[in-house]
Amino acid sequence: MAEPVIRFENVSKVFRRPDGRGDFTAVDKLSFDIDKGEIVAVLGKTGCGKSTMFNIVAGLIEPSAGQARVIGHDPFKEFDFFRGKIGIVFQGDRLMPWRTALDNVLLGLQILNADPKTSEETARAWLKRLGLSGHENDYPHALSGGMRQRVSIARAFAVNPDILLCDEPFSALDEMTARDLRAEFVRLVRQNNKTAIFITHQLNEAMDIGDRVMVFHRPARIAFEGRLTAETSADARQTMRDDIMRILAIDPTPISATG
Amino acid sequence: MTNLRSVRVLQATAGMLVLAAFWQVLSMTLPPFLFPPVPEIISRTVEILITGSLLIDVLLTAARIFAGLLGAFILGAIVALLIARSRNLENFITPVLNFFQGIPALSWVVFAIIWFHGTEFRVLFIMVMTTLPAFTFQILDAFRSMSKDLFEMTMSFRPSRWTLFKFLIVPTIVPGILTAWKVNLGNAARVVVVAELVGATGGVGYQLLRQQQLFDMAGAMAWTLQLVLFVLVVQQTINVIENWALRYRAVSERAM
């Protein structure tokens, strides 16, 4: 059996409180595996440690205990190994205001020192694919929120990463735009056979996107885990929805369900 | 937009014309050695610009300003980046820079005369010491204003230190650097005159001292105008660079 692309084994993350009075645990002995090609939606209340888990996978912070492995490597310690292997779509578009849409998409490729000519072709192709042809030379301030987020998706995909990490990428957009981008995102992930973690605080979004939905307690550990497939019946979906709603409402002891 | 710009130019010109008219009225009622007529001042100003032996003094002062600012900028940028990397270093250096900032320019002139021999080194020392703290603090502020979001986003591509510097840090601090140059240019122009007045044998400051000894007000005004013109030209040049470098900003944002 193939090794999972992402593996968390009893991962904990403890932060020192800003006022210096003790510590707080953001992630508590979290364990899970994510296989290649899976889209896992992570759901939880604000402050439940979703983003901390996200940052550990991205290699931006180091776990206090336990082991996080991504493609069999330590994402924090093996900094250079992951160059070009992880693409991130953040909550805000995080576009560099001094770069045009095209230059923003090119950023990752330039950092990876890719061939400039091929890079530009790739960046233009991604902008076109995301419906931004004709806006290549626009600066971010001239683009709408939805267009800016499309640029940030293009930027993440352009480096052809193995793994995509998305931290509530559509939460700041109106529902119509978010729905369109969500569908586009899932299509691109599946077409390109990527593995994705999609953090959200919206139940509908999690169930629309995920092959698997994980619900986190506070501090982050799995309170619920359920799979969704094209064959999952409407009743099973509703049961899952009710279970998750109950967990999010009352934060009970961990349960597990499979749809 | 063009109309608005024309109105602004007209308003600015009108302000200067009123000032010149007021001076001219004074020159007609008071002795010319106190308030020489405006045409005479203009004539003397032009004379300096077209007379090589006089223009050299203006260029000498300009070179001293640039050398001083460049020295302070390079030193300030190094110190600012070091401070940004170490809180301990910041605690160590910041009080020293604050202390330097409190020392009047004239005191640095006196120190330079006592400590050093060469005129050029004295002037350079004075220029660097008087503008270094401001450059350091302004570059440090620009560095610290770097967006954490953009930093995380850039780090997600795992750049080398050089690419991080090139793609994120430089574009982030450029607006602060340009502002620092504009602010320090004015300060440097004032300080260089003081330095030249006391310890130099050439330059605008030296020429001003000569005009004072000759009791030549028209000459003093003409030399002063050289410096003012120089500052205006350089500031305008920086504005052009700024408009080009910050062309990505929204029109409304730039208008603020």
Interface residues (C-beta under 8 A of the other chain):
Chain A: A58 G59 L60 F79 D80 F82 R83 G84 I86 G87 I88 F90 G92 R94 M96 P97 W98 R99 T100 L107 G108 Q110 I111 L112 Y139 P140 H141 A142 V159
Chain B: D149 L150 E152 M153 T154 M155 S156 F157 R158 P159 T163 F167 L168 P171 L246 Y248 R249 A250 E253
